[in-house]
Amino acid sequence: MKSLASSFVVFLFKLFSLFSLSSLRLLGRAMGRMAWWLNGDSRRVIEENLALCFPEKSAGEREQLTQSRLQHLGMMAFELAFVWQRPAEQVLAKIIAIEGDELVREPLANGQGVIVLAPHIGNWEVLGFYLADQFTVTNMYQPPPTLLWTK
């Protein structure tokens, strides 16, 4: 039986899926700004990683990158409602450009197989829709140990 918290998360995803992508991105940017001001773990991890990866950048430049990253994480979180709750055709219709398509098409045209490895952060949900629409695919993943909305 689903908990009250998981039912609430599902409700929010269904509600937010009714919003336009531009509205969801606006909400996500606001959430990212709030995460910046709350100075939580996400902000600290991003700051530490940027300091390690870009020691040549000034503190101000890294601060701007941190703020931008938090805003993009917020936008991605809200976009998930659209991607997970809308029909695949509506999600696919939002794709503006494809880069690297030939990296899949050419080997397949030559009778070779292709393995696509996608990181967990980013547009991998949309990538799955696109690949399934364009090619015959087999998707594999390992689900996390617990998901809030499955409890």
N, C-alpha and C positions, 0 to 999 in steps of 0.2 A: 504494500500500500504506500502510495506517495505521501511524503510529509507535507505539511503546510508550506514550508519554505520552498520545496521543489515545485509544488503547484503554483506558488507565486512567481517563481522564475519562469515557468512555462507560460503563465498568463502574461508576464511582461514581454516575453519574446513574441507572443502572438500579437499583443498590442503594438509593440514597436514595429512589427513587420508591416503594419498598415501605413506607417509614415513613409514619406519620400526619402530617397537616399540622401538628398541634400539636408533634410531635417535631421536625419540620424547622424550625419557627419557633424552638424552643428552641435547636437547634444554630446557627441563624443569628444569634440574639442573642448566643450565646457567641462566635461568629466576629467579630461587631461589637465586642464588648468587647475581644477580643484585638487587633483592628485599632486600637482606641483606644490600648491599652497599647504596641503596637509603634511608634506615632507615625510612621506611614508617609505616603506621598504622598497617599492618600485623605483622611486626617485633615487634613493641611495645606491641601489644596484646599478642603475643606468649611469649615475655619476662616477661610480668606481670603474665601471667598464670603459667609459669614455676616457677617463684619466689614464688607464692602462693602454688603451688603443691609440689615443691621440695626445701623447704628452706634449707635442709641439704646439697644440692649440692653446689659446689663452683660456683662463677660467671663464671669461665672458662668453667666448665661442662655445665652450663645452656646456655652459648653462643654457644657451640658446638651443643647442642640440638636444639637451635633456628635456627642455620644455616641448620642443617639437616632437620628440619621441613619445612623450606621455600623451600628447594630443592625438598622435596617430594611433597609439594603442587604444585610446578612448573611441576614436572613430571606428577602428576595426571591431571593437566589442559591440558597438551598436549596429554596425553593418551585418554582424552575424545573424541578428534577428531577421533581416531581409533575406539573407542567403538561406538560412535554415527553414524559414517558414513560407517562402514564396515558391511557386512552381519553377522547375528548372528553366523553362522557356523564358520566364521573366528575368531570371538571373542572367542567363546567356545573352539576353537582349541588351544588358547593361555593359557588355564587354565592348570597349572602344577600339583597342588595338591588341594584336598578338605579336609578341617578339619571340623568335627562336622556334617557330612552328616547324621549320624545315628540319630541325634536329630530330624530330619525331617522324615526319613524313618521309624523308629520304631513306632512312634505314628500312622502314616498313615497305617502301616501294621496291627495295632491293631484297626483300624476303628475310630481312633480319628482324630480330626482336628488339624491344626497347624497354629499359627499366627507368622509370621516372622516380627520383627521390625528391620529396618536397619537405621543406622545413615546416614545423608546426605553426610558426608565426608568419602571417601574411595571407596571401590570397589562395592558399592551398585548397580551400573548399570550392572556390570558383574554378580553380584548375581541374578539380575532379569532374565538375559538371562539363567543362569544355572537352576534356579528353574523352569522356563517355559519349559526348555528342558527336565527336569526330572520328573516333576509333573504337575498336573492340578492346576493352580493358578488363583487367582483373585488379581490384584494389585490395591492399592488405594494410592493416594497421593493428596496433595493440591498444585497446582502450585503457584509459586510466583506471586505477583500482576502484575508485568510486566516483560517481557523477552525482551532483546535487539533485538533478531532476530525475534520477532513476531510483532514488531511495524511497 
